[in-house]
């Protein structure tokens, strides 16, 4: 039996980690590609993504209360459905969020560094945040609090400046909500789901949260609700000032927002805010992936080398260092928009397993109506089907590779 992790996180710590994961990814990375496929219908897509995310969140919350250990849906799938569904959940989480980590590192570098140094700065960010995680989860939570506070302050400034500035009325405006068709709206919901996936990090930290049966459900629902309010306000502001077309082509929507509203002086502030948001998301991603990898390694679904817990700092240090190396390689080849689609594919499969697992729970452990995991499961399947074809193809290939790896591992263990 490997050394257990220490319970050091309270309710506020867990909520902040969830918000830091979601806000960093959503506000600064998801709205542009979602607007490109849905136009003003991105607002409907946001609502659909929120409904699916809420169903998934309630499933994750009641599962985490019953199984308060590291690994999230990897553990829930194993306990409720069997080893293979659990592996599928863990594998899709790890690969999807590894791509997300590379994307967040690139977002940070794109906002704060000259283009020629983007990859170098991204790798330095990964190295620095891995070091923070290495020295203990309480340091991760403390830094995340600082980052979340700074990001929310910057977003408030951006929204106020955008709504009170002198924007061009010929450019801004919502336009038709359904002009791009319902397929585009559903596709935008799939892309925007990427922005809601941060609450998964709370469940993966189940072994380090105090009173997990009470803390985790409250933290998941609270973080999701706060993030949804932030997204809705920012999305409405971006569309009203920039309009769907300019938003769709923007590589830095919040920067373009203050420029279009006549406040160019605030561009550096928005760039710093975007950089901090990306750092907050990356910090939480490293923590979550490390713990899921730890859980999988404990069951021999990943190399047992990754199951080590640092005797002093009580973190899965080998898993996190290995992740840092892989993400460092990915930043040299990954494209941000492709990474978002690929990540959504993996995370939606992950939550499909979570919803099915929650559906099988007995009444004693069920905290929410049984209809919610059914709605969540259907929503996950629909959103997967509407993702870009390239994301589906690449995601399917990587899932098949993971299945082949586990087949080899199982054969070695039983021969």
C-alpha positions in Angstrom: 0.0 0.0 0.0 1.4 3.4 -1.0 1.5 6.3 1.4 -1.8 8.2 1.5 -2.0 12.0 0.9 -2.6 14.4 3.7 -6.0 16.2 4.2 -5.1 19.8 4.3 -7.7 21.6 2.1 -10.8 23.3 3.4 -14.0 24.4 1.6 -12.6 27.8 0.4 -9.4 26.1 -0.8 -11.4 23.6 -2.9 -13.8 26.3 -4.3 -10.9 28.5 -5.3 -9.0 25.7 -7.0 -12.2 24.9 -9.1 -12.7 28.5 -10.0 -9.0 29.0 -10.9 -9.3 26.0 -13.2 -12.4 27.1 -15.0 -12.0 30.9 -15.3 -8.5 30.7 -16.7 -9.5 28.3 -19.5 -12.9 29.8 -20.3 -12.6 33.5 -20.5 -9.3 33.7 -22.3 -9.4 30.6 -24.6 -12.9 29.3 -25.4 -15.1 32.2 -26.6 -13.3 32.9 -29.8 -13.5 29.4 -31.4 -17.0 29.0 -30.0 -18.1 32.3 -31.6 -16.5 31.2 -34.9 -18.9 28.3 -35.2 -22.0 29.8 -33.6 -21.9 33.5 -33.9 -24.2 35.2 -31.3 -25.6 31.7 -30.7 -22.5 31.2 -28.5 -24.8 32.5 -25.7 -27.2 29.6 -26.3 -24.2 27.3 -26.5 -23.0 28.6 -23.1 -26.4 27.8 -21.6 -26.4 24.3 -23.0 -22.8 23.7 -21.8 -23.8 24.9 -18.4 -26.8 22.5 -18.1 -24.6 19.6 -19.1 -21.9 20.7 -16.7 -24.4 21.1 -13.9 -25.6 17.5 -14.4 -22.0 16.3 -14.5 -21.2 18.3 -11.4 -23.9 16.8 -9.4 -22.9 13.3 -10.4 -19.3 14.1 -9.5 -20.3 15.6 -6.2 -22.3 12.7 -4.9 -19.7 10.2 -6.2 -16.9 12.1 -4.5 -18.8 12.1 -1.2 -19.1 8.3 -1.4 -15.5 7.7 -2.6 -13.3 10.5 -1.0 -10.0 9.5 -2.5 -7.6 10.7 -5.3 -8.5 9.9 -8.8 -12.0 11.3 -9.4 -14.1 9.4 -12.0 -11.3 6.9 -12.6 -12.0 5.6 -9.1 -15.8 6.0 -9.4 -15.9 4.1 -12.7 -13.8 1.3 -11.2 -16.0 1.0 -8.1 -19.4 1.3 -9.8 -18.9 -0.1 -13.3 -15.7 -2.1 -13.4 -12.0 -1.8 -14.2 -12.4 -1.0 -17.9 -14.8 1.9 -17.6 -12.7 3.3 -14.8 -9.6 3.1 -17.0 -11.4 4.8 -19.9 -12.3 7.7 -17.5 -8.8 8.0 -16.1 -7.1 7.7 -19.5 -9.3 10.3 -21.2 -8.9 12.7 -18.3 -5.1 12.4 -18.3 -4.7 12.8 -22.1 -7.3 15.6 -22.4 -6.0 17.6 -19.5 -2.4 17.1 -20.6 -3.4 18.8 -23.9 -5.1 21.5 -21.8 -2.0 22.1 -19.8 0.0 22.7 -22.9 -2.7 25.0 -24.2 -2.8 27.1 -21.0 1.0 27.4 -21.0 0.8 28.7 -24.5 -2.0 31.1 -23.6 0.2 32.5 -20.8 3.2 32.9 -23.1 1.2 34.4 -25.9 -0.1 37.2 -23.7 3.1 38.1 -21.8 6.0 37.3 -24.1 7.1 38.3 -27.6 6.1 35.7 -30.3 9.6 34.5 -30.8 9.9 33.4 -27.2 6.4 31.8 -26.8 7.6 28.2 -26.5 10.5 29.1 -24.1 8.3 31.1 -21.8 5.6 28.4 -21.8 8.1 25.8 -20.8 9.5 28.0 -18.0 5.9 28.5 -16.7 5.4 24.7 -16.6 8.6 24.2 -14.8 7.9 26.9 -12.2 4.4 25.7 -11.4 5.5 22.1 -11.2 7.9 23.2 -8.6 5.1 24.9 -6.6 3.0 21.7 -6.7 6.1 19.7 -5.8 6.4 21.4 -2.4 2.9 20.7 -1.2 -0.8 21.1 -2.0 -1.3 23.9 0.6 1.2 26.0 -1.5 -0.8 25.2 -4.6 -4.1 26.4 -2.9 -2.4 29.6 -1.5 -1.0 30.6 -4.9 -4.3 29.8 -6.6 -6.2 32.2 -4.2 -3.9 35.0 -5.2 -4.2 34.3 -8.9 -8.0 34.0 -8.8 -8.4 37.3 -6.9 -6.2 39.1 -9.5 -8.0 37.6 -12.5 -11.5 38.4 -11.2 -10.3 42.0 -10.5 -9.0 42.3 -14.1 -12.2 40.9 -15.6 -14.2 43.5 -13.6 -12.0 46.2 -15.0 -12.4 44.9 -18.6 -16.2 44.6 -18.4 -16.6 48.0 -16.9 -14.3 49.6 -19.5 -16.0 47.7 -22.3 -19.5 48.7 -21.4 -18.7 52.4 -20.6 -16.3 53.1 -23.5 -16.9 54.6 -27.0 -17.2 51.4 -29.1 -18.2 51.5 -32.7 -21.9 50.6 -32.9 -21.5 49.3 -36.4 -19.1 46.6 -35.1 -20.7 45.4 -31.9 -24.1 43.9 -31.3 -25.4 40.5 -30.7 -27.0 39.8 -34.1 -29.0 36.7 -34.8 -28.8 33.9 -32.1 -29.5 31.1 -34.6 -28.0 32.5 -37.8 -25.3 29.9 -37.8 -27.7 27.0 -37.2 -28.3 24.7 -34.4 -25.4 22.4 -35.3 -23.0 25.4 -34.9 -24.6 26.2 -31.5 -24.2 22.6 -30.3 -20.6 22.6 -31.5 -20.0 25.8 -29.6 -21.5 24.1 -26.5 -19.0 21.3 -26.9 -16.1 23.7 -27.2 -17.3 25.8 -24.3 -17.6 22.7 -22.1 -13.8 22.9 -22.0 -14.3 26.0 -19.9 -16.5 24.2 -17.3 -14.3 21.3 -16.6 -12.3 22.8 -13.8 -14.6 21.4 -11.1 -13.1 18.0 -11.9 -10.0 19.1 -10.2 -11.9 19.3 -6.9 -13.0 15.7 -7.1 -9.5 14.5 -8.0 -8.2 16.1 -4.8 -10.7 14.1 -2.7 -7.9 12.5 -0.6 -6.6 15.9 0.5 -9.9 17.6 1.4 -11.1 17.8 5.0 -14.6 16.4 5.6 -14.8 15.3 1.9 -18.3 14.0 2.1 -19.5 17.5 2.9 -16.8 19.7 1.4 -16.6 18.3 -2.1 -20.3 18.5 -3.1 -20.5 22.1 -1.8 -17.3 23.2 -3.5 -18.2 21.7 -6.9 -21.6 23.3 -7.1 -20.3 26.7 -5.7 -17.4 26.9 -8.1 -19.6 26.0 -11.1 -22.2 28.6 -10.2 -19.6 31.4 -9.7 -17.8 30.5 -13.0 -21.1 30.5 -14.9 -22.0 34.1 -13.7 -18.5 35.3 -14.8 -18.8 33.6 -18.2 -22.2 35.1 -18.9 -21.2 38.6 -18.0 -18.0 38.5 -20.0 -19.7 36.8 -23.0 -22.4 39.4 -23.2 -19.8 42.2 -23.0 -17.6 40.8 -25.7 -20.5 40.3 -28.1 -22.0 43.7 -27.5 -18.7 45.5 -28.0 -16.8 43.4 -30.6 -19.7 41.6 -32.3 -19.6 37.9 -33.3 -17.3 38.3 -36.3 -14.5 40.2 -34.6 -14.8 38.0 -31.5 -14.4 34.9 -33.7 -11.2 36.1 -35.3 -9.7 37.4 -32.0 -6.6 35.8 -30.5 -6.9 38.1 -27.4 -10.6 38.9 -26.9 -10.2 40.9 -23.6 -7.4 43.0 -25.1 -9.5 43.7 -28.2 -12.4 44.6 -25.9 -10.6 47.5 -24.2 -9.0 48.7 -27.4 -12.4 48.7 -29.2 -14.0 50.6 -26.4 -11.4 53.3 -26.6 -9.2 52.3 -23.6 -6.0 51.1 -25.2 -4.1 52.1 -22.1 -5.7 49.1 -20.4 -4.2 46.5 -22.8 -1.3 45.7 -20.6 -3.6 45.2 -17.7 -5.7 42.7 -19.7 -2.5 40.9 -20.9 -1.3 40.5 -17.3 -4.8 39.3 -16.2 -4.9 36.7 -19.0 -1.4 35.5 -18.1 -2.4 35.1 -14.4 -5.6 33.3 -15.4 -3.7 30.8 -17.6 -1.2 30.3 -14.7 -4.1 29.6 -12.3 -5.6 27.0 -14.7 -2.2 25.4 -15.4 -1.5 25.2 -11.7 -4.7 23.3 -10.9 -4.3 21.1 -14.0 -0.9 19.9 -12.9 -2.3 19.1 -9.4 -5.4 17.2 -10.9 -3.5 15.2 -13.5 -0.8 14.2 -11.0 -3.4 12.8 -8.6 -5.3 10.9 -11.3 -2.1 9.5 -12.6 -1.2 8.5 -9.0 -4.6 6.6 -8.7 -4.1 4.8 -12.0 -0.5 3.8 -11.2 -1.7 2.4 -7.8 -3.9 0.0 -9.9 -1.2 -0.7 -12.5 -3.1 1.1 -15.2 -0.1 3.4 -15.6 3.5 2.5 -14.7 3.9 1.8 -10.9 6.8 4.3 -11.0 4.2 7.1 -10.9 2.6 5.9 -7.7 5.3 7.3 -5.4 4.3 10.0 -2.9 7.0 12.3 -1.6 7.7 11.4 2.1 8.0 15.0 3.2 5.7 17.0 0.9 3.0 14.4 0.5 2.5 14.9 -3.2 2.7 12.5 -6.2 6.1 14.0 -7.2 7.1 11.5 -9.9 3.7 11.8 -11.7 4.0 15.6 -11.7 7.6 15.8 -12.9 6.7 13.3 -15.7 3.7 15.4 -16.7 5.9 18.5 -16.8 8.2 16.8 -19.3 5.4 15.6 -21.5 3.7 19.0 -21.5 6.9 20.7 -22.2 7.3 18.6 -25.4 3.6 19.3 -26.4 4.0 23.1 -26.3 6.4 22.8 -29.2 3.8 21.2 -31.5 0.3 21.9 -30.1 -2.2 24.4 -31.6 -4.5 26.1 -29.1 -7.8 25.7 -30.9 -7.1 22.0 -31.7 -6.1 21.5 -28.1 -9.5 22.8 -26.9 -11.4 20.4 -29.1 -9.3 17.5 -28.2 -9.5 18.3 -24.5 -13.3 18.6 -24.8 -13.5 15.1 -26.4 -11.6 13.5 -23.6 -13.4 15.4 -20.8 -16.8 14.6 -22.2 -16.0 10.9 -22.3 -14.7 11.2 -18.7 -18.0 12.7 -17.5 -20.1 10.2 -19.5 -18.5 7.5 -17.2 -19.2 9.7 -14.2 -22.9 10.1 -15.1 -23.4 6.4 -15.7 -21.6 5.6 -12.4 -23.8 8.1 -10.5 -26.9 6.5 -12.0 -25.9 3.2 -10.4 -25.6 4.6 -6.9 -28.0 3.4 -4.2 -30.6 5.8 -2.7 -28.5 6.1 0.5 -25.7 7.8 -1.4 -27.8 9.7 -4.0 -28.0 13.4 -3.2 -29.7 14.6 -6.4 -32.6 13.4 -8.7 -31.7 10.3 -10.8 -32.8 12.1 -13.9 -29.7 14.4 -13.8 -27.1 11.8 -14.7 -29.4 10.6 -17.5 -29.5 14.2 -18.9 -25.8 14.5 -18.4 -25.0 11.3 -20.2 -27.2 12.2 -23.2 -25.7 15.7 -23.2 -22.1 14.4 -23.2 -22.8 12.1 -26.2 -24.5 14.8 -28.2 -21.7 17.3 -27.6 -19.0 14.8 -28.5 -20.8 14.1 -31.8 -20.8 17.8 -32.7 -17.1 18.5 -32.0 -14.8 19.2 -34.9 -14.1 16.1 -36.9 -10.3 16.4 -36.3 -10.9 16.4 -32.6 -13.0 13.3 -32.7 -10.5 11.4 -35.0 -7.4 12.3 -32.9 -9.3 11.6 -29.7 -10.5 8.2 -30.9 -7.0 7.2 -32.0 -5.5 8.1 -28.6 -8.2 6.3 -26.7 -7.5 3.2 -28.8 -3.8 3.4 -28.0 -4.7 3.6 -24.3 -6.9 0.5 -24.6 -4.1 -1.3 -26.4 -1.7 -0.4 -23.6 -4.0 -1.7 -20.9 -4.6 -4.9 -22.8 -0.8 -5.5 -22.8 -0.6 -4.7 -19.1 -3.4 -7.0 -18.2 -1.9 -9.8 -20.2 1.5 -9.3 -18.5 -0.1 -9.4 -15.0 -2.0 -12.6 -15.6 0.5 -14.6 -17.6 
